[in-house]
Each structure stands twice: as C-alpha cells, then as structure tokens.
Amino acid sequence: MAVAQEAESAKTMAKIIRSEIRELAGFSVEVQRRARQKHIYLHILPPDGNLRLTCSTSVPEKRLADFLASKRKVILRQQSRLRQRQVIGARTYQSGEVHPLWGRPYRLEFVDSGPVYRIDEIANCLYLRCREDADLERRKKRLDEVYRSEVQKKLPQLCPELEARVGQSASEYLVRKYRRRWGSCQVFSRKISLSLELAKYPEICLRHVILHELVHLIEANHGRGFYALLHQLDPDMSRAEALLKSSAYDFPAIAALLDSTVS
C-alpha cells in the first residue's frame, strides 16, 4: 500500500540522493531524499509493514515527523492488517500458542484436570481444561467459552455505571458468537447482545460497545444525533474504534494505540 499526500503521484521516479533510517514520531522509518520531488509520500511496505518516506532534499525532519504523526491511525491499521496476513490460518490452538485476553498476550496451556480455566497474570498463561489430543474445533470452542465467560463476568461491573451514564437500561445482556459485528440492540425488547470476541481486546472496547448499544435505546439509527450523543458519553470512543479495527493478535499495534492519543 502507498499513501500519497499533498499531490497526485509523480509521473516519473526521481533520482535517490540519499537514504537513511530515522526515528520519527515514534516510528522507525526509511527516509529517501530524492531530486526534483515536490511532495511527501508514505509507503507502508509488505510483508512486515515497514515504513518508507520519500521527499525532497529540503524537507526538514520536523515536517516529516508531523506528517507521520498525522497518519498514525492509518499506519497502525495497515501494519496490523499486514501482520495479520502472515498468521492467518496458522493458529492451531495448541499448548504454547499465544492468544489475546483483554488486550494482553497469554500463552495457552491445556491441562487434564483442575478448574475449567485459570489465568496466571504473573506468567501470562491461560490454563484451559481440555485434552491435548482433542480436535482443533473442540480446542477452539473451549477457548471461545473462556471469552464468553470473561465478557459475562465484566457485565455486572460495567453495566450499572454505563447505564446510569446513558440514562437507559437493557432488559437483558447476551453474549454471542458473531462473525461481523461487535454487538446489537433490539430496541423494543431492550435486549443487548455482545460479541464474545470483545474479550480479546482491552476493556475500553467492551465499554464502548455497551455504550453504543445503550445509545440505540435513545437514537435507534446511526444518524448525526446518535454519534453526537455517543461521542459525548464515551471519551474513549476514538481509541476504542481504532483498537477494534486492529487485529487482536497484533499486540504491538494494540499497545501503541493504548499509549497514543487518538483523535
């Protein structure tokens, strides 16, 4: 992917005067200075998402840093997609494999006895009761059960405060296995459903989706009024949405988004 800024793409490739690796705006980036190039171009290169800036020899580093900072969301999202491509289909759900829980990486360990699951915060290990020789679908299902349980545990802690903030309450909260959505709200029955996949992300993502669905009890559709109210009620809205656009398995991108100010 290449993101071009401030002009249309140059018709011809300018001659490279010099190339160097610089640390700018929290990113490691290759800066290529080119002759007769008027504008700044950002390239996010596969397969690892390495960054390259091309510009003229006269552009100051501060301008390059400001340019990168303005593209932070785009960079992190595309890097996440590129990293995700490298691991698609590679998960085997076996002991030793790393999976996310509330935005943190945990090493999966299957055990034959003990509680259904146990989280070791110190060792960053998730112990899951399941036979090691169980088939892939069974192991995957057991991990989904962990995610479902974790979301359900959070609801009594979060919902009273969030409902009070919105001034609306749900009749019931359900945790479901969704493929392409984070939640849904049945306005007439006031039932809210949440994706178990939210347990993979930092808690602010679950809070954001709960608020999103509660606001539907006031504004049924995704109109201007809906988003104005949601933005007012959820100060973490931009950060949560950026996180949910990233892969939960891209731990560097998740950590960077948590540490950054997302506009």
C-alpha positions in Angstrom: 0.0 0.0 0.0 1.2 3.5 -0.7 -0.4 6.6 0.7 0.4 9.8 -1.3 -0.1 13.2 0.3 -0.4 16.8 -1.0 -0.5 16.0 -4.7 -1.1 13.4 -7.3 1.6 10.7 -7.8 4.7 11.8 -9.6 4.8 10.7 -13.2 8.5 9.7 -13.1 10.7 8.3 -10.4 13.1 10.9 -9.1 16.7 10.0 -8.5 17.5 9.0 -4.9 20.1 11.3 -3.4 20.4 9.6 0.0 18.6 7.1 2.1 18.7 6.7 5.9 16.8 5.1 8.8 15.3 7.7 11.2 13.2 7.6 14.4 10.3 10.0 13.8 7.0 10.4 15.7 7.6 7.1 17.5 8.2 5.1 14.2 11.3 3.7 12.7 11.2 4.9 9.1 13.4 4.8 6.0 13.7 8.3 4.6 14.6 8.6 1.0 15.7 12.0 -0.3 15.1 12.4 -4.0 16.0 15.0 -6.5 13.1 17.0 -8.1 10.4 15.6 -5.8 8.0 18.2 -4.7 5.8 16.3 -2.2 6.0 13.8 0.7 4.9 10.2 0.1 4.4 7.5 2.7 4.8 3.8 1.8 3.7 1.0 4.1 5.6 -2.0 2.8 4.6 -5.7 2.9 5.1 -8.1 4.4 6.1 -6.5 7.7 4.6 -3.0 7.4 8.0 -1.3 7.3 7.7 2.4 6.6 9.4 4.5 3.9 9.1 8.2 3.3 10.2 9.8 0.1 10.6 13.5 -0.1 12.9 16.2 -1.5 16.3 17.0 0.0 15.0 20.3 1.5 12.1 18.9 3.7 13.0 19.4 7.4 12.7 16.4 9.8 10.1 18.2 11.9 7.8 18.4 8.9 8.3 14.6 8.3 7.6 13.9 11.9 4.4 15.9 11.9 3.4 14.2 8.6 3.9 10.7 10.2 2.0 11.8 13.4 -1.0 12.9 11.3 -1.0 9.4 9.7 -0.7 7.4 12.8 -4.1 5.7 12.7 -3.6 4.7 9.0 -0.1 3.4 9.7 -1.1 1.3 12.7 -4.2 -0.1 11.0 -2.3 -1.1 7.8 0.6 -2.6 9.8 -2.0 -4.6 11.7 -3.5 -5.9 8.5 -0.2 -6.9 7.1 0.9 -8.7 10.2 -2.5 -10.5 10.4 -2.0 -11.8 6.8 1.2 -13.6 8.0 -0.6 -15.5 10.7 -4.0 -16.2 9.0 -4.6 -20.0 9.1 -1.5 -20.5 11.3 -3.3 -20.9 14.7 -3.5 -24.5 15.9 -4.9 -23.8 19.4 -2.3 -26.0 21.0 -0.3 -25.6 24.2 2.3 -22.9 23.9 0.4 -20.8 21.3 -0.3 -17.2 22.3 -3.8 -15.8 22.3 -5.2 -12.4 23.5 -7.3 -11.7 26.6 -8.3 -8.2 27.4 -5.6 -6.8 25.1 -2.7 -8.8 26.6 -0.9 -11.9 25.2 -1.4 -15.1 27.1 0.3 -18.5 26.5 -2.3 -21.2 26.1 -1.7 -24.4 28.2 -4.1 -27.3 28.1 -4.4 -29.4 31.3 -6.3 -32.6 32.0 -7.7 -31.6 35.4 -8.5 -28.6 37.6 -10.9 -25.7 37.0 -12.4 -25.1 33.6 -9.8 -22.4 33.1 -7.4 -20.4 35.2 -5.5 -17.2 34.4 -1.9 -16.8 35.7 -1.4 -13.0 35.5 2.3 -13.2 36.5 3.3 -15.9 34.0 0.8 -14.5 31.4 -0.5 -18.0 31.0 -4.1 -19.2 30.4 -4.7 -22.8 31.7 -7.6 -24.4 30.0 -9.0 -27.8 30.9 -9.2 -29.8 27.7 -7.5 -32.9 26.4 -4.4 -32.1 24.4 -5.4 -34.6 21.8 -8.8 -33.1 21.3 -9.5 -32.0 17.7 -9.0 -28.4 16.6 -12.7 -27.4 16.7 -13.0 -28.7 20.2 -9.9 -26.7 21.4 -11.1 -23.6 19.6 -14.6 -24.0 21.1 -13.2 -24.3 24.6 -11.2 -21.0 24.2 -14.4 -19.3 22.9 -16.1 -20.5 26.1 -13.4 -18.7 28.1 -14.0 -15.5 26.1 -17.8 -15.8 26.7 -17.3 -16.3 30.4 -14.9 -13.3 30.6 -17.3 -10.9 29.0 -20.2 -12.2 31.2 -18.0 -11.6 34.3 -17.4 -8.0 33.3 -21.0 -7.1 32.8 -22.1 -6.7 36.4 -19.0 -4.5 37.0 -19.6 -2.2 34.0 -23.3 -2.1 33.1 -24.7 -0.3 36.2 -22.3 2.7 35.8 -22.7 2.8 32.0 -26.5 2.6 32.1 -26.5 5.4 34.7 -24.4 7.5 32.4 -26.7 7.0 29.4 -29.9 7.1 31.5 -31.2 3.9 29.9 -31.1 0.2 30.9 -31.2 -3.0 29.0 -33.7 -5.7 29.9 -31.0 -8.4 29.2 -27.5 -8.8 28.1 -26.5 -11.7 25.9 -23.0 -12.8 24.8 -22.9 -14.3 21.3 -20.5 -15.6 18.7 -20.7 -13.0 16.0 -18.7 -13.0 12.7 -19.0 -9.4 11.6 -20.4 -7.3 14.4 -19.5 -6.3 17.9 -23.0 -6.1 19.3 -26.6 -5.4 18.5 -29.6 -3.9 20.3 -33.3 -4.9 20.0 -34.9 -1.6 20.7 -38.4 -2.8 21.5 -37.4 -5.7 23.8 -34.3 -3.7 25.1 -32.1 -6.7 24.7 -28.5 -6.1 24.0 -26.2 -8.8 22.5 -22.4 -8.5 22.7 -19.7 -10.4 20.8 -17.6 -12.8 22.8 -14.7 -11.6 20.6 -14.6 -8.4 22.7 -12.7 -10.3 25.4 -9.7 -10.3 23.1 -9.5 -6.5 23.2 -8.8 -4.0 26.0 -11.7 -3.4 28.3 -12.4 0.1 26.9 -13.6 -1.7 23.8 -16.3 -3.6 25.7 -17.3 -0.4 27.5 -17.6 1.4 24.1 -19.8 -1.3 22.5 -22.1 -1.4 25.6 -22.4 2.4 25.4 -23.0 2.2 21.7 -25.9 -0.2 22.1 -27.4 1.6 25.0 -27.5 4.8 23.0 -29.6 3.0 20.4 -32.3 3.0 23.1 -32.4 6.8 22.6 -31.4 7.0 19.0 -32.4 3.9 17.0 -30.5 4.7 13.9 -26.9 5.7 13.1 -27.7 9.3 12.4 -25.9 12.5 13.4 -27.8 12.6 16.7 -26.6 9.1 17.6 -22.9 9.8 17.0 -23.1 13.2 18.7 -24.6 11.6 21.8 -22.2 8.7 21.8 -19.2 10.9 21.4 -20.4 13.0 24.4 -20.9 9.9 26.6 -17.8 8.0 25.6 -14.5 9.9 25.9 -12.7 6.7 24.7 -14.7 6.4 21.6 -12.0 7.2 19.0 -9.4 5.0 20.8 -11.8 2.1 21.1 -12.8 2.2 17.5 -9.2 2.3 16.4 -8.5 -0.7 18.6 -11.4 -2.7 17.2 -10.2 -2.0 13.6 -6.9 -3.7 14.5 -6.2 -7.4 14.9 -6.5 -8.5 18.5 -3.4 -10.7 17.7 -1.3 -7.7 16.7 0.0 -6.9 20.2 2.4 -4.2 19.2 -0.3 -2.2 17.5 -2.7 -2.7 20.4 -0.1 -1.4 22.9 0.8 1.5 20.6 -2.9 2.5 20.3 -3.3 2.3 24.1 -0.3 4.5 24.6 -1.2 7.0 21.9 -3.6 9.9 21.7 -6.1 9.0 19.0 -8.1 11.9 17.5 
